């Protein structure tokens, strides 16, 4: 079996340097790390987990928490893409992911209790809800953590620029001649929902368009059903909007179904812009114009933020805002 000493002999570096490179220490140059990792791959080196844990005083495990309101868990298209990217990044540094249940020994435990019991090195939380005590407890603890899709003053966070996304959506619709622009909002107990609504109001104001309360409809927790019901309310208005900016693609898809069920068409009768750019957005008819979240970049940045904390054995409070992109497709038209 190949050992760390074999790697040291092949590369010409000391065992200490090899160990530091494998554990991503910052005082080892990228050139040295590259040479050592190439040797590791060539010699098919696989460290003994028990020995590595004793030597490094780390479990080489990162805890994962999902908190989302639709009950989809890992099936949620945004969350699953982000975690896949996160996983790819931490796997390079030989970390495993631990998805937790709050049931431990048939007793309800907090996420923090569970992670302490498992002695994880850090925690990533993918969360949509602002008021979640279990998540707040994690963020305020000394354990290294990074939270995705939220803002915080006590933990590192990574999230998309929803304010800019709203501006892109509204400005695009205005450029097509629309003035009666409605917003199907996400639930205001979510960070994304609040930010996208604020962005809509700010952008409409910047365009010198009066923001009418009748054109702001609550779509709930970003579901297709919520989008459908919200669009029904907009269609019942005496003067319906000509364009709709929805706070998620699922809300937009529901809105399009409601429009079609009442005998109208998109974009001939109503223009629609979504938010997320989930896979189906490009496959549906008409193809959905939407604001793209860069899920791969979100996951990668979150992983690097957490690995930095673990390596330096220090909790860091940092905020990374990821840019969004307007994806122009077929669901909007000029009037």
N, C-alpha and C positions, 0 to 999 in steps of 0.2 A: 504494500500500500504506500502511495506517495505521501510524504510528510512535508511539513513546512521547511525542514532542513534540506530536503531535496530541491525545493524551489530556490532556497538561498544559494545552494551550490551551483545550480544551473545558471542563475542570473548574476552571481558574483556579489550580491548584496548580503548584508548581515541578516540574521534571523529576525532581529528587532525591526529592521527596515521593511522586510517582507510582511511581518505582522502588522506594522503600521499601515502599509499600503492596502492590505486586505481589509483593514478596519477603517479605511478612508480618513486617516489622520491628515490634517492640513499641512503638517510640516514635511510631507513627502511630495516631491515635485511630480507634475503630471507625466513627465517623460519617464520617471522611475516607475510610477504606478502602471503606466502602459506596458512597460517591459515585463513587470512582475505578473500582471494579469494575463498577458500573452503566454507566459510560461505556465501559469495555472491552467489555462485552457488546453495548451498543448500536452501537458502531463496528466490532464484529467484529475487534478487535485481536488479533493473534497474534504474539508476540515471536519474533524470529529466534533459534534455539537456539544457534548458534555465537556470535553477538554477546552473547547473554545469559550464556553460560558464561564468556566472556572478561571481561565486566563484573562479574559477581557472584562469580567464582571458585568456582562450583558447577556440578556436572554435571546437576542437576535430576533425578537418578535415585536411587531407593531400592532396595536389594537385598532380595530375599525368599528365605528358606530354609524349607523344610518338612522336619521330621524327625518321622516317625510310623512306627509299627511294623507297621501292617497292609498297607503297600505301596499304599495308595489314592491317596496324594499329594493333588492338588487336588480329587479326588472325595470326599475325606473330608468328611462333612456338617458337622461342627463347624468344621473348618479353613477350608472354602470359604466359609462364611457370615461368619466373622471377617475373612478377607482381603477379601471383597467390601465390607464396611463400611470397612475400613482404606483400600481403594483409593478409595472415594467421597470420603473425607475428604481424602486427600493430593492427589487430582486437582483439588480446588478451588484448591489452591495451585500447580497446574501441574507436579506431580511425576509422573514415569513410574515404573513398577515393573519391576524386572529379576529374573526368576526364573532362578536359576543352576544350571548343571551343574558338577560338579567336574572335568569333562574340559575342558582348555584346551590347544590346540595338541597334541592327542593325548597329553597328559601329565596325570596325576592331580595336581590342586592342591587345597589346602585352600580352604574357603569364603572365609577371610580373604584369601588370596593372590588369589583371583578378584575379590573386591570392590576390593582395592587396584588391581588391573590395570584394572578398569573405572572407578575413581575415583568410586564411588558416594558420596553425601552422608550416607547412613545405612543401617542394616540393620534389618529386622524378621525375627524368627525365630519360627516357630510350631512348638513342640517339645513332645513328650510324654515323652521319655526323659531321666531324670536324668543318667545317665553317658554323655554324648556329647562326646568330646574336641573335635570340630570346633566345636561350639556353645560350649563352655567357652572356647576360644581367642578366639572372637568377643566374648564377653561381657567378657573381661578386657582386650581391646584398647581403645585410645583412640577408635576410630571410634564415632560416635553409634549407639546400638542400643536396641532394645526387644524383650523376649522375652515371648511369650504362652504361658500354660499352664505356667509354671515359676516357681520362686522363685530369687533370686540376690542376692548381696551386691555384685556387681561390675557390674550392668547394671540398667536400668529394666525392670520386669516388670509384666504385667497378667494377672490370673487370677481365675477365679470362686471364690467362698467355698464351697469343698467341705465344710468343717467344718460350716458352717451348713446346707448342703444335706442332709448326713447327719442332722443334728438334725431338720430338717423332715420327712424321710422316716420316721425312727424314731418321732418323736412322733405323726405322722399314723397310723401303724399301731397304736401303743399306744392312741390315742384310739378306735380301732375295736375294741378288746378283745384285740388280739393280744399274746402274750407270747413265743411261740416264733418269733422273727424271725431269719431267716438273712440273711447278706450274701454275695452273689457279688461278690468283690473284683476290681478291676482289677490289672494286673501291678504288683508292688511296686517295679519299676525305673522307674515313672512317678510324677511328682509328684501327679497327680490320683488315681491308685490308692492311694498312701500316705495322702493327706489324707482320702479318703472312707472308708477302712478305720478310720483313727484317729477320724474323726467318728462312725462307727457304734459303735465300742467306747465312746467317751466318752458318747454319747447313751444307750446301753443302760445304762451304769453310772449315769448321772444319773436314769434311770427306775427304778433299783433292780432291774434284770433281770440275772440271771446271764448272762455272756457265755460260751457254750459253743463250744469250738474246732471241734466237729463241724458247727456252723452257719456257719462261715466257710470258704468254698470259693474257691479261686483260679480266676478266669475267664480268665486270660491277658490278651492285649492288646485287651480290650474288643470282641471279635468276637462275632457271633451264634453261631458254632460253639462258642466258649468258654462262652457262656451255656448252651447246650444241654447240653454235657458236665457242667458244674457242677451243673445242675438234676438231671440223671440221678443224680449222686452224692447229692444231697439227698433225692431220692425213694427211694433205696435204704436210707435210714436206718430203724431200727426205729421211731423216733418222728420223722417228718418235721416240718419247720416248718409253720406255718399261713400265714406271710407271708414274702416275700423282698424285700429291698432290693438292687437290682443297681446296680453302679457306673457303668453306662451304659445307654442305651436299647437298644443292640445286644445287650448281655448279657441284658437283660430280654426282648427279643423271642425270643432263643434259648431262654430259660427257659420262656416260654409255649409254644413249639413242643414242647419236651420234655414238658411237662405234658399237652398235648393228645394227643401220640403215645402216652402211657401211659393214656389213657382218662379223664383228669380235665379239669376246666374251670376257667377264670379268669373271675370271682373266686369262683365257687361253692365250689371246693375249696381254692384258694390265692390269696392276694392278692399283687400285684406292684407295686413302685414302681421306676421307672427313674431315669436321670439324663441330662440333656442337652436334652430336648424337641426332637428332630429332627423333620422334617416328617411322617414316617410315623407318629409316636407318636399323632397325632390322627386318622389315617386308618385305622388297623388296627382289628381287632375282637378283644377289646374295646379301646376307646380307652384308651391307656396313661396312668395316673397317673404323673407324673414331676417331677423337679426341673429347672426351666428355667434354662439358661445364657443370659444376655442377650448374644448374639453380636454384635449391632449395636453395643451399648455398649462391648463389649470392643475391637472393631476401632477404633471412634472414639477411645476413650481412648488406645489404643496409638499411633495416628497422631498425636494431639496431643502426647503425650509425646516422640515422636521429632522432630516438627517444632520443638518448643521447643528441643531440643538443637541441631538443625541451624541454627536462626536465631541462637541465642546462641553458636554455635561452642564448645560446652562439653558434655562428656559428663556426664549427670546420672544418679545412681543413685536411683531412686524406685520405690515399690511401690504399685500400685493394685489393690485387691481389689473385684471387682464382685459386688454382691448377687445372690442366686438367688431363685427363686420356686417355690412348690409349685403344680403344675397338677393339680387334682383331676379325674379323669375316671371311667372305668368298671372299672378293673382291681383295685379294692379293695372289700371289703365288711366290714360289721360282723359280729362273731361273739359 
